[in-house]
């Protein structure tokens, strides 16, 4: 295909991305260098790094950043631990069952964050199913505070983003023939060794892709931490939301967003490096 | 076999759902032998191989290897080398790492491991590209790596699953010879699964012909060709395979052909001389290479030439005999009769007869020179 034709084909999508994605981002970047005039809602358009200085100088914001980072890391790890066996199990099913299972994996992803999260409120709340069950078994006497704690938020994030881990894993497990496992076994490898020496290295590209997706999604998640955190677990995204829509300090909210963007880029770069390394291995 | 065989497979069963892949297979293999499991796809030969390797569980029966019952032993404790059809080389490891994998599993390290890797690679004649990944090698080289990897663990048994099927025709003939040489050099008891009879007959000491999960005949290649036990084996072995001409006995002197016509053959070919009953339906096995064509004569089989295939050194002449398609293999220098209406001449040594219904041999060949 001629270069011009190719260009025409991608032009609509490229223009759309330019208009609704890149331009707002550039505006955001400029906005983050402005400030609010003290005591007013009007903008001081002289360029300054004051917003960033404020962000990195305040332990409240840094604490929120740290909370967001470690919750994302734990979410990613939990998704990996749950996703690896799940992906392997699904791949080994026969045709129809497999399609059905993949469909079931995708459903939570396409039905939005709000509905399942509200369901989790009922599940994890003080009078919810989990606490109720633990009480009726006599394991606890008063309700465990699951909502408004990082644990509740992490449960919600894992629930929401597990498909992002499982789908890339399925793709990479599908490409590993059963013969590899059997060859390893016939050469004297136990199941654990087969897994560690043969399957895991070959799944690395999928792990990198899934990990990247889950981590980035958790980092920027808003609805889930907002509802399950009940305002007591303040993530970076909810902080930016607060600043923009409650405090109406758009420049500072923009600075928060830019930091998040920088973090995403760093993580994506790391993920890509791991994926490239894994591909070279394979 | 007088002594206990090295490998003894007894009444091994395997079902896939209601289908019996193996209804109960017996097989004895002597130490150092090269055995081929030969049969069409779906005959259960690969299932048997995987059961031997421990990758599939048998539902019944027992396997003894070198005096040890290995029936319930997991694959990783069997010390059985397996070469996969598609080689199954680990793509994330170099050639050397692949070959060393089995040694790693046996905690063999350092100089000893390196020496054993070198030894295995030398055995398959591979000395280049050892730090490359399998994907950078040709199919033939990949196969050598796969064999070296299986041989490096010094297996008690070497299993080859369709080892030549992924190679091109030229390479296949070459590797066939090499496999045999490798077996002789390494002295490994080897079982090869194949659907290609040329592969089985040319490489193995003994061939087990399988059909529908059963071993129909387990014999030397010469015996399979010369004295097939059933009509299936006769119709399977040989290239082209033996013709199976249906006929029924009509008294001691004459046969009835499929279209009801009467054939009065020379006395040596008559039902009476074959010692079969006056009545009954039979299949007469006729090797294409032992047939000849001539002018119509009363004691020859009346045949019509349908097609002639030129094969280089010889010709395949396809004829119709009483509605049955038969093939004769003639040397390219033999003159064909002018007319299409010819006589098919059967050598006057008595051909093998099989019962039409069961396919069992009605009468063993008296001929001792291993020809039908």
Contacts between the chains, C-beta under 8 A, distances in Angstrom:
chain1	res1	chain2	res2	distance
A	177	B	86	7.3
A	177	B	88	6.8
A	179	B	84	5.1
A	179	B	86	6.4
A	179	B	88	3.7
A	180	B	88	5.6
A	180	B	90	6.3
A	182	B	53	7.7
A	182	B	55	4.9
A	182	B	75	7.3
A	182	B	82	7.5
A	182	B	84	7.5
A	182	B	88	7.1
A	183	B	82	6.9
A	183	B	84	6.0
A	183	B	88	4.0
A	183	B	89	7.9
A	183	B	90	7.5
A	183	B	149	7.9
A	184	B	90	7.5
A	184	B	101	7.1
A	185	B	54	7.5
A	185	B	55	6.8
A	185	B	74	7.6
A	185	B	75	4.2
A	185	B	76	5.0
A	186	B	53	5.4
A	186	B	54	7.4
A	186	B	55	7.0
A	186	B	75	5.4
A	186	B	76	7.5
A	186	B	78	7.5
A	186	B	80	6.4
A	186	B	81	7.0
A	186	B	82	4.2
A	186	B	150	7.6
A	187	B	76	7.8
A	187	B	81	7.9
A	187	B	101	5.4
A	187	B	102	3.7
A	187	B	105	5.8
A	187	B	149	6.9
A	187	B	150	7.7
A	187	B	153	6.2
A	188	B	76	4.9
A	188	B	77	7.6
A	188	B	79	7.5
A	188	B	102	5.5
A	188	B	105	3.5
A	188	B	106	5.9
A	188	B	153	6.5
A	189	B	76	5.7
A	189	B	101	7.7
A	189	B	105	5.2
A	190	B	76	5.5
A	193	B	105	6.8
A	197	B	101	7.5
A	197	B	104	7.9
A	198	B	90	5.9
A	201	B	92	4.7
A	202	B	91	7.1
A	202	B	92	6.1
A	281	B	92	4.6
A	282	B	91	5.3
A	282	B	92	5.1
